[in-house]
Amino acid sequence: MDFTEAIEQSRQAMIQSIYSKGLTDQETLKLSQELDNLIVESQRLKREANSQIDMKNLQIKKGNCK
């Protein structure tokens, strides 16, 4: 499962918990935190991948590509 699927599943679980248990229920809060963590990790990995791509492009421009 990729991050997009995991985020969507976590989001749906949180929404269901909100409807059935309310915004301040411990389970809802736990699911919200898990969703936040997935989003943060996904963004970190995307930034890391983009940084690696930028470094490769810079090496190519400078003629230092291996």
Helices and strands as residue ranges (DSSP letters): H 3-21, H 26-62
